[in-house]
Amino acid sequence: MVVNLYSKVDCPLCEKAKAVLQELQKEYDFQINEIDVYSDDALLEKYQLMIPVVEIDGEEIDYGMIQKEILRKRLLRELNS
């Protein structure tokens, strides 16, 4: 499974979100695909005020202050289906 993390350079919240995802990788088998919103104008327009954004299977799971428990619940649901 691949988890997309929409972020940007020099973003403290993005670094925290990545750390949360890396912690969850110790419990669950998934890859982190980090995407810089400044690499695509459409992504920048869509996410610039929301970043970081965590997306699993095309669904935005959480954004801004990423909460570990929200991600854990969604990962469990995805892995058990």
Phi and psi in degrees as a GROMACS rama.xvg file:
@    title "Ramachandran Plot"
@    xaxis  label "Phi"
@    yaxis  label "Psi"
@TYPE xy
-116.351  132.174  VAL-2
-110.467  122.369  VAL-3
-88.0811  133.302  ASN-4
-118.895  109.236  LEU-5
-86.7004  123.695  TYR-6
-148.9  -171.849  SER-7
-149.594  166.49  LYS-8
-69.9903  148.052  VAL-9
57.5816  48.098  ASP-10
-124.501  102.142  CYS-11
-57.407  -38.926  PRO-12
-65.2933  -34.7355  LEU-13
-65.871  -40.8244  CYS-14
-64.2628  -39.8418  GLU-15
-65.0982  -40.6713  LYS-16
-63.3789  -42.2923  ALA-17
-63.521  -39.9447  LYS-18
-63.1562  -40.7117  ALA-19
-62.3451  -45.8398  VAL-20
-62.2526  -40.141  LEU-21
-66.0237  -35.7727  GLN-22
-63.1718  -43.3998  GLU-23
-67.9961  -25.7685  LEU-24
-64.6783  -22.8424  GLN-25
-70.7164  -23.5164  LYS-26
-101.115  -31.9417  GLU-27
-129.884  149.665  TYR-28
-91.2531  103.543  ASP-29
-155.869  160.754  PHE-30
-106.198  147.192  GLN-31
-101.306  124.857  ILE-32
-111.006  100.526  ASN-33
-86.507  126.648  GLU-34
-122.013  122.116  ILE-35
-78.6343  118.443  ASP-36
-64.2123  -19.88  VAL-37
-78.8789  -4.3636  TYR-38
-83.6707  -8.86922  SER-39
-148.503  120.812  ASP-40
-58.3188  -36.8149  ASP-41
-66.7789  -39.8633  ALA-42
-67.133  -41.0113  LEU-43
-60.7879  -45.133  LEU-44
-64.0294  -39.2032  GLU-45
-73.9283  -41.8778  LYS-46
-113.439  -3.39696  TYR-47
-54.3805  -35.2662  GLN-48
-92.128  -6.54114  LEU-49
-101.899  -20.4931  MET-50
-59.9139  148.327  ILE-51
-74.563  153.911  PRO-52
-126.641  131.761  VAL-53
-106.687  128.651  VAL-54
-126.992  131.954  GLU-55
-125.945  125.46  ILE-56
52.295  42.8638  ASP-57
79.9081  0.893441  GLY-58
-110.13  127.467  GLU-59
-72.7227  117.427  GLU-60
-91.6189  -43.5829  ILE-61
-158.378  158.622  ASP-62
-151.637  164.752  TYR-63
72.2112  -119.036  GLY-64
-77.8162  94.6601  MET-65
-68.3111  129.77  ILE-66
-105.641  122.381  GLN-67
-57.2679  -41.8415  LYS-68
-67.2219  -36.0352  GLU-69
-62.4601  -45.2085  ILE-70
-66.3838  -41.2492  LEU-71
-59.2107  -46.2202  ARG-72
-60.9756  -41.7615  LYS-73
-70.3547  -38.6197  ARG-74
-64.3289  -41.6605  LEU-75
-60.2851  -46.1071  LEU-76
-61.0132  -42.9894  ARG-77
-66.5579  -42.9802  GLU-78
-74.3933  -24.2533  LEU-79
-90.2886  -3.80942  ASN-80
